[in-house]
Amino acid sequence: MFLLRSAFWLTLAFLVIRPEVDMGDAAARISSNAMERGSQFVAAQIESIECTDLHCYGGKAIAAAALQSIPQPGTPMHVLPAEGPVPLPRPRPDRAG
């Protein structure tokens, strides 16, 4: 049992720590995919509701507006500060030997 448990945890650690995998990118991709599918499902459920009065149509419109995706931010509107002209760490002065 000990060997089986050790093999399981070592395999799991290898899958998580291996250098070819970017966990942040994979998690973001899975998350965005899940949110997209969930929004589509909710939108389909909202569209299937049959309305008879103005109050129902208003509720459907608000729900549809809330489900629209928010665009991801691109470049910032402000100017980014320039890189410092001095390299870090600064070179050692000649007088210091």
Helices and strands as residue ranges (DSSP letters): H 2-17, H 23-47, H 54-67, G 94-96
